[in-house]
Amino acid sequence: MKRQCALFCIGLMLTLPSIGQGQSPSAPPSRTRIAAVVTDSSNRIASVLGGALRQLGDVDVVRMDEDPHYVFDVIALCLPSCRDLEQYAISFRVYKPLRWGTINAIAAVSLPRNLSRWRERVDSLQGIIEQLLAPRRYEDTFRTGVAVYSRSSYERFLKDLVHEVDYFCLDRDRAWARTGTDSLSWGRTIDFTQSRSWIC
C-alpha cells in the first residue's frame, strides 16, 4: 500500500511540476536562494557569477546543502591555459532541484484533509517520497549550453545569463510572493504570469 501511494505521488509530481516551485501562491519567500556550483581552473568565474547574482538584491548565494531554489552549474576551462589565457570554454546548466517544500506539498495534496491524524500521515508519506526520489536527484533543467568566450566577453555572458533567469524566471516568483489574498490581487498576478514566455 505504501509503495502504491508513493508511486501515485511520483506521478502527481510529474503532472503538477509547479507545486512548491513558485507557480502557486503558496510558494516563494521574499529572498531567493541560488547555488553557484562552479568548476573553474582560473578561479575567476565563480567571483563574477556570484557578484552578478548578489546584485539582484533579493538573492542569497548559498551552498547546495542549504536547500537552494535554483542552481547555476558551470564548468570553465582556460584556453590555451590559465597562464596564457585567451579564451574560456564554458559549459553551463541552470536548474531547479527537487526541494523539501515540493515533497511536502505533494504529500499534503495526496491525502484528504478529513483523515484522522492528517499531519502525521503527511509526514509519513513525505518520508516515503524522500526515500524514493532523493537518491535519484530529480531536477528541472531549463537552460543549458556550451560556448567559447574571449577574455573580454565572458563576464558579459555570465551577467546576461543571470539577467535572463532574473527576467524570465525570478520575476514570476516575485509576483506570487507579492500576491495578496483578494481576487483583484490574484487577477493581477495571473495576468502578469501570462505576459511573458517563462523559461522555468
Buried (B, 14 or more C-beta within 10 A) or exposed (E): EEEEBBEEBBEBBEEBEEBBBBBBBEBBEEEBBBBBBBEBBBEBBBBBBBBBBEEBEBBBBBEEEEEBBBBBBBBBBBBEEBEEBEBBEBBBBBBBBBBEBBBBBBBBBBBEEEEEEEEEBBEBBBBBBBEBBEEEEBEBEBBEEEEEBEEEEBBEBBBEBBEEBBEBBBBBBBBBBEBEEEEEEBEBBBEBBEEEEBEB
